[in-house]
Protein backbone atom coordinates (compact mmCIF):
# COMPACT_ATOMS: atom_id res chain seq x y z
CA UNK A 1 0.00 0.00 0.00
CA UNK A 2 2.84 2.38 0.82
CA UNK A 3 4.44 1.69 -2.54
CA UNK A 4 1.23 2.47 -4.43
CA UNK A 5 0.74 5.69 -2.49
CA UNK A 6 4.36 6.68 -3.18
CA UNK A 7 3.94 5.93 -6.90
CA UNK A 8 0.72 7.97 -6.98
CA UNK A 9 2.43 10.94 -5.28
CA UNK A 10 5.43 10.78 -7.62
CA UNK A 11 3.13 10.57 -10.67
CA UNK A 12 1.27 13.67 -9.46
CA UNK A 13 4.60 15.39 -8.86
CA UNK A 14 5.66 14.50 -12.40
CA UNK A 15 2.50 16.13 -13.73
CA UNK A 16 3.61 19.48 -12.29
CA UNK A 17 7.38 19.28 -12.62
CA UNK A 18 9.89 18.03 -15.13
CA UNK A 19 11.41 14.87 -13.73
CA UNK A 20 13.47 12.52 -15.77
CA UNK A 21 12.05 9.01 -15.92
CA UNK A 22 15.44 7.68 -14.81
CA UNK A 23 14.97 9.27 -11.39
CA UNK A 24 11.46 7.94 -10.84
CA UNK A 25 12.55 4.92 -8.80
CA UNK A 26 14.65 7.13 -6.54
CA UNK A 27 11.75 9.50 -5.96
CA UNK A 28 9.40 6.60 -5.26
CA UNK A 29 11.86 5.16 -2.71
CA UNK A 30 12.23 8.57 -1.07
CA UNK A 31 8.46 9.09 -0.99
CA UNK A 32 8.02 5.61 0.56
CA UNK A 33 10.55 6.50 3.26
CA UNK A 34 8.78 9.80 3.93
CA UNK A 35 5.36 8.13 4.15
CA UNK A 36 6.75 5.43 6.46
CA UNK A 37 8.29 8.03 8.75
CA UNK A 38 5.12 10.12 8.90
CA UNK A 39 2.91 7.09 9.56
CA UNK A 40 5.30 5.82 12.24
CA UNK A 41 5.36 9.15 14.04
CA UNK A 42 1.58 9.58 13.72
CA UNK A 43 1.03 6.14 15.26
CA UNK A 44 3.38 7.06 18.11
CA UNK A 45 1.52 10.34 18.68
CA UNK A 46 -1.85 8.55 18.64
CA UNK A 47 -0.61 5.99 21.20
CA UNK A 48 0.65 8.87 23.37
CA UNK A 49 -2.69 10.67 23.24
CA UNK A 50 -4.72 7.51 23.92
CA UNK A 51 -2.54 6.63 26.93
CA UNK A 52 -2.55 10.25 28.16
CA UNK A 53 1.18 10.91 27.77
CA UNK A 54 0.75 13.50 25.01
CA UNK A 55 4.32 14.75 24.65
CA UNK A 56 6.23 11.63 25.72
CA UNK A 57 6.71 10.66 22.10
CA UNK A 58 9.05 13.62 21.49
CA UNK A 59 11.95 12.60 23.77
CA UNK A 60 11.35 8.96 22.86
CA UNK A 61 11.70 9.62 19.12
CA UNK A 62 14.71 11.93 19.64
CA UNK A 63 16.54 9.35 21.72
CA UNK A 64 15.60 6.30 19.67
CA UNK A 65 16.25 7.93 16.30
CA UNK A 66 19.54 9.58 17.23
CA UNK A 67 21.00 6.24 18.27
CA UNK A 68 19.39 4.14 15.52
CA UNK A 69 20.63 6.49 12.77
CA UNK A 70 24.24 5.71 13.60
CA UNK A 71 24.14 2.42 15.50
CA UNK A 72 21.82 0.55 13.14
CA UNK A 73 19.47 -2.10 14.41
CA UNK A 74 16.61 -4.38 13.46
CA UNK A 75 14.88 -3.75 10.13
CA UNK A 76 11.47 -5.24 9.42
CA UNK A 77 10.97 -6.77 6.00
CA UNK A 78 8.02 -4.52 5.07
CA UNK A 79 6.75 -1.08 6.02
CA UNK A 80 3.63 -2.64 7.56
CA UNK A 81 5.75 -4.89 9.80
CA UNK A 82 7.86 -1.88 10.71
CA UNK A 83 4.74 0.07 11.76
CA UNK A 84 3.54 -2.87 13.82
CA UNK A 85 6.87 -3.58 15.53
CA UNK A 86 7.56 0.10 16.21
CA UNK A 87 4.07 0.80 17.54
CA UNK A 88 4.02 -2.29 19.74
CA UNK A 89 7.49 -1.46 21.08
CA UNK A 90 6.46 2.08 21.94
CA UNK A 91 3.19 0.85 23.45
CA UNK A 92 5.17 -1.62 25.59
CA UNK A 93 7.19 1.33 26.92
CA UNK A 94 4.01 3.27 27.69
CA UNK A 95 2.44 0.29 29.47
CA UNK A 96 5.66 -0.37 31.38
CA UNK A 97 5.75 3.25 32.50
CA UNK A 98 2.09 3.16 33.54
CA UNK A 99 2.38 -0.11 35.48
CA UNK A 100 5.71 0.43 37.20
CA UNK A 101 7.23 3.04 39.42
CA UNK A 102 10.86 2.77 38.41
CA UNK A 103 13.03 5.35 40.08
CA UNK A 104 15.83 7.26 38.38
CA UNK A 105 18.42 4.79 39.68
CA UNK A 106 16.77 1.90 37.80
CA UNK A 107 16.85 3.93 34.59
CA UNK A 108 20.51 4.82 35.16
CA UNK A 109 21.34 1.13 35.47
CA UNK A 110 19.26 0.31 32.35
CA UNK A 111 20.96 3.07 30.35
CA UNK A 112 24.35 1.75 31.47
CA UNK A 113 23.39 -1.74 30.25
CA UNK A 114 22.18 -0.19 26.97
CA UNK A 115 25.55 1.54 26.68
CA UNK A 116 27.40 -1.76 27.07
CA UNK A 117 25.22 -3.29 24.34
CA UNK A 118 25.87 -0.33 22.03
CA UNK A 119 29.62 -0.41 22.72
CA UNK A 120 29.74 -4.14 21.91
CA UNK A 121 27.52 -4.21 18.81
CA UNK A 122 27.48 -0.75 17.22
CA UNK A 123 27.15 -0.27 14.33
CA UNK A 124 25.06 -3.17 13.05
CA UNK A 125 25.06 -3.23 9.28
CA UNK A 126 21.91 -4.02 7.40
CA UNK A 127 21.81 -5.61 3.94
CA UNK A 128 19.70 -2.66 2.76
CA UNK A 129 21.94 -0.09 4.46
CA UNK A 130 25.59 -1.11 4.02
CA UNK A 131 28.31 1.07 5.54
CA UNK A 132 30.93 2.40 3.15
CA UNK A 133 34.47 3.57 3.72
CA UNK A 134 34.91 5.29 7.06
CA UNK A 135 31.20 5.21 7.92
CA UNK A 136 31.58 2.24 10.25
CA UNK A 137 34.21 3.95 12.40
CA UNK A 138 32.38 7.31 12.29
CA UNK A 139 28.99 5.80 13.20
CA UNK A 140 30.57 3.81 16.03
CA UNK A 141 32.16 6.94 17.52
CA UNK A 142 28.92 8.92 17.27
CA UNK A 143 26.73 6.16 18.74
CA UNK A 144 29.13 5.65 21.64
CA UNK A 145 29.30 9.43 22.19
CA UNK A 146 25.50 9.70 22.32
CA UNK A 147 25.05 6.80 24.73
CA UNK A 148 27.95 8.03 26.89
CA UNK A 149 26.20 11.39 27.23
CA UNK A 150 22.98 9.51 28.06
CA UNK A 151 24.75 7.54 30.79
CA UNK A 152 26.23 10.71 32.32
CA UNK A 153 22.82 12.42 32.26
CA UNK A 154 21.00 9.37 33.65
CA UNK A 155 23.40 9.01 36.58
CA UNK A 156 23.39 12.77 37.22
CA UNK A 157 19.58 12.82 37.33
CA UNK A 158 19.58 9.65 39.46
CA UNK A 159 21.86 11.27 42.05
CA UNK A 160 19.66 14.37 42.01
CA UNK A 161 16.52 12.22 42.36
CA UNK A 162 14.95 13.63 39.19
CA UNK A 163 12.45 11.25 37.58
CA UNK A 164 10.42 13.34 35.13
CA UNK A 165 8.11 11.56 32.70
CA UNK A 166 9.86 13.08 29.66
CA UNK A 167 13.23 11.84 30.92
CA UNK A 168 11.83 8.36 31.35
CA UNK A 169 10.64 8.29 27.75
CA UNK A 170 14.03 9.53 26.60
CA UNK A 171 15.54 6.58 28.46
CA UNK A 172 13.01 4.17 26.94
CA UNK A 173 14.11 5.32 23.49
CA UNK A 174 17.77 4.58 24.21
CA UNK A 175 16.93 1.24 25.79
CA UNK A 176 14.83 0.19 22.79
CA UNK A 177 17.57 1.30 20.41
CA UNK A 178 19.99 -1.00 22.23
CA UNK A 179 17.44 -3.82 22.16
CA UNK A 180 17.11 -3.25 18.42
CA UNK A 181 20.84 -3.93 18.01
CA UNK A 182 20.44 -7.29 19.75
CA UNK A 183 17.40 -8.12 17.60
CA UNK A 184 19.38 -7.24 14.48
CA UNK A 185 22.31 -9.44 15.52
CA UNK A 186 19.95 -12.33 16.20
CA UNK A 187 18.13 -12.01 12.86
CA UNK A 188 21.29 -11.44 10.82
CA UNK A 189 23.11 -14.48 12.27
WOMO-V906330 format. One record per helix or strand of 2 or more residues. SS is the DSSP state (H for helix, E for strand). FROM is the first residue (numbers start at 0). TO is the last residue. Records with the same first field share a line. If there is no record, write none. Layout:
# WOMO-V906330
SS: FROM-TO / FROM-TO
This chain:
# WOMO-V906330
H: 1-15 / 20-49 / 55-70 / 78-98 / 103-120 / 134-159 / 164-187
